[in-house]
Amino acid sequence: QVQLVESGGGLVQPGGSLRLSCAPSGSIFGIIVMGWYRQAPGKQRDLVATITLGAPNYADSVKGRFTISRDNANSKVYLQMNSLKVEDTAVYYCNFRTKVSPWNYWGQGTQVTVSS
């Protein structure tokens, strides 16, 4: 079964930057939306950013700091995170939504820790 593989997480100081990447382990057809979600300890999983063929969509908490981009030829999605804050600490998950079964793919998650 095809899986999404995230990379690029780590430990960074407040104000720093990280770039997350996500790519499928095989071919995925009919991708409609690519996105990033995050889940902090004890909290629900929340949307960070999504991108279709049109304009990207961001959570208010990351607007102006994070940028989502996609490589359609290779079915990859990226999240450039700048001016990181302690409250950005979470496990970040990649998500693809497709117009054919199985409709929804998730990655295993990558830990982002912002701490001094």
GIMOLIN-V198441 format. One record per residue. N is the residue number from 1. SS is DSSP state (A for helix, B for strand, O for the rest). PHI is phi in radians with two decimals (* if undefined). D_LAST is the distance of its C-alpha to the last C-alpha in whole Angstrom. Layout:
BEGIN
n	ss	phi	d_last
N	SS	PHI	D_LAST
N	SS	PHI	D_LAST
END
This chain:
BEGIN
n	ss	phi	d_last
1	O	*	39
2	O	-1.21	37
3	O	-2.17	33
4	B	-1.67	30
5	B	-2.10	28
6	B	-1.68	24
7	B	-2.66	22
8	O	1.85	19
9	O	-1.25	16
10	B	2.83	13
11	B	-1.79	9
12	B	-2.50	8
13	O	-1.39	5
14	O	-0.95	6
15	O	1.58	10
16	O	-1.45	10
17	O	-2.31	13
18	B	-2.52	15
19	B	-2.19	19
20	B	-1.66	20
21	B	-2.23	24
22	B	-2.52	27
23	B	-2.49	30
24	B	-1.37	33
25	O	-1.36	34
26	O	-2.68	38
27	O	-1.44	40
28	O	-2.18	39
29	O	-1.86	42
30	O	1.25	42
31	B	-1.20	38
32	B	-1.79	38
33	B	-2.32	34
34	B	-2.02	31
35	B	-2.79	28
36	B	-2.20	25
37	B	-2.21	24
38	B	-2.51	21
39	B	-2.41	20
40	O	-1.52	18
41	O	-0.97	19
42	O	1.36	22
43	O	-2.12	22
44	O	-1.36	25
45	B	-1.38	24
46	B	-2.07	24
47	B	-1.21	25
48	B	-1.83	23
49	B	-2.84	25
50	B	-2.34	29
51	B	-2.54	31
52	O	-1.99	35
53	O	-1.38	37
54	O	-1.76	37
55	O	-1.25	34
56	O	-1.29	31
57	B	-2.21	29
58	B	-2.21	26
59	O	-1.16	24
60	A	-1.00	24
61	A	-1.20	20
62	A	-2.06	20
63	O	-1.02	23
64	O	1.49	22
65	O	-2.03	19
66	B	-1.90	20
67	B	-2.33	23
68	B	-1.74	25
69	B	-2.54	28
70	B	-2.39	31
71	B	-1.96	33
72	A	-1.14	36
73	A	-1.09	38
74	A	-2.02	36
75	O	0.94	35
76	B	-1.94	31
77	B	-2.35	28
78	B	-2.23	25
79	B	-2.37	22
80	B	-1.55	20
81	B	-2.03	17
82	O	-2.02	16
83	O	0.85	13
84	O	-1.12	11
85	O	-2.05	10
86	A	-0.98	9
87	A	-1.26	12
88	A	-1.44	13
89	O	-1.07	12
90	B	-3.12	15
91	B	-1.56	18
92	B	-1.79	20
93	B	-2.05	23
94	B	-1.56	26
95	B	-2.47	29
96	B	-2.08	33
97	B	-1.95	36
98	B	-2.14	39
99	O	-1.59	43
100	O	-2.26	44
101	O	-0.99	43
102	O	-1.60	41
103	O	1.26	40
104	B	-2.58	36
105	B	-2.16	34
106	B	-2.23	30
107	B	-1.52	28
108	O	-1.41	26
109	O	1.73	23
110	B	-2.33	19
111	B	-1.41	16
112	B	-2.08	13
113	B	-2.12	10
114	B	-1.95	7
115	O	-2.73	4
116	O	-1.62	0
END
